[in-house]
Amino acid sequence: MTEKEKQLFEAFKLAIENERQAQGAYGRMAALAEDPRVRAVFEGFQREEAEHEEKLLQLYGEYKARFIAE
């Protein structure tokens, strides 16, 4: 594995962690919001971050499988 590929693995891990942190932050904001419209916006952002995490995990898994197969 090249240094660049190692860095990409680390970037995936960092991006996944950032998505998880964002989900938590938006969840906390939604819980604080009394206005249903504001709460809905934060909940929507939280769902979007979960979708991002899912996509990153899928790509990370595909990329990792490629290196295991080699």
C-alpha positions in Angstrom: 0.0 0.0 0.0 1.4 3.4 -0.9 1.6 6.3 1.4 -1.1 8.1 -0.5 -3.4 5.1 -0.1 -2.7 5.0 3.6 -3.6 8.7 3.8 -6.8 8.0 2.0 -7.8 5.4 4.5 -7.1 7.9 7.3 -9.1 10.5 5.4 -12.1 8.1 5.2 -11.9 7.4 9.0 -11.7 11.2 9.7 -14.6 11.9 7.4 -16.8 9.2 9.0 -16.0 10.4 12.5 -16.9 14.0 11.4 -20.2 12.8 10.1 -21.0 11.1 13.3 -20.1 14.2 15.3 -22.3 16.3 13.1 -25.2 13.9 13.6 -24.8 14.2 17.4 -24.6 18.0 17.2 -27.7 18.3 15.0 -29.5 15.8 17.3 -28.7 18.0 20.3 -29.8 21.1 18.5 -33.1 19.5 17.5 -33.7 18.5 21.1 -33.3 22.1 22.2 -35.5 23.6 19.5 -39.0 24.4 20.6 -40.1 25.6 17.2 -41.2 22.6 15.2 -39.9 24.1 12.0 -36.4 24.7 13.5 -36.5 21.2 15.0 -37.4 19.7 11.6 -34.5 21.5 9.9 -32.0 20.1 12.4 -33.5 16.6 12.2 -33.2 16.9 8.4 -29.6 17.9 8.7 -29.0 14.9 11.1 -30.5 12.5 8.5 -28.3 14.0 5.8 -25.2 13.4 7.8 -26.3 9.8 8.5 -26.6 9.4 4.7 -23.2 10.8 4.2 -21.8 8.4 6.8 -23.5 5.5 5.1 -22.0 6.4 1.7 -18.5 6.9 3.2 -18.7 3.5 5.0 -19.7 1.8 1.8 -16.8 3.4 -0.2 -14.4 2.6 2.7 -15.5 -1.0 2.7 -15.1 -1.3 -1.1 -11.7 0.3 -1.0 -10.6 -1.9 2.0 -11.9 -5.1 0.2 -9.8 -4.2 -2.8 -6.6 -4.2 -0.7 -7.5 -7.4 1.2 -8.1 -9.2 -2.2 -4.6 -8.1 -3.4 
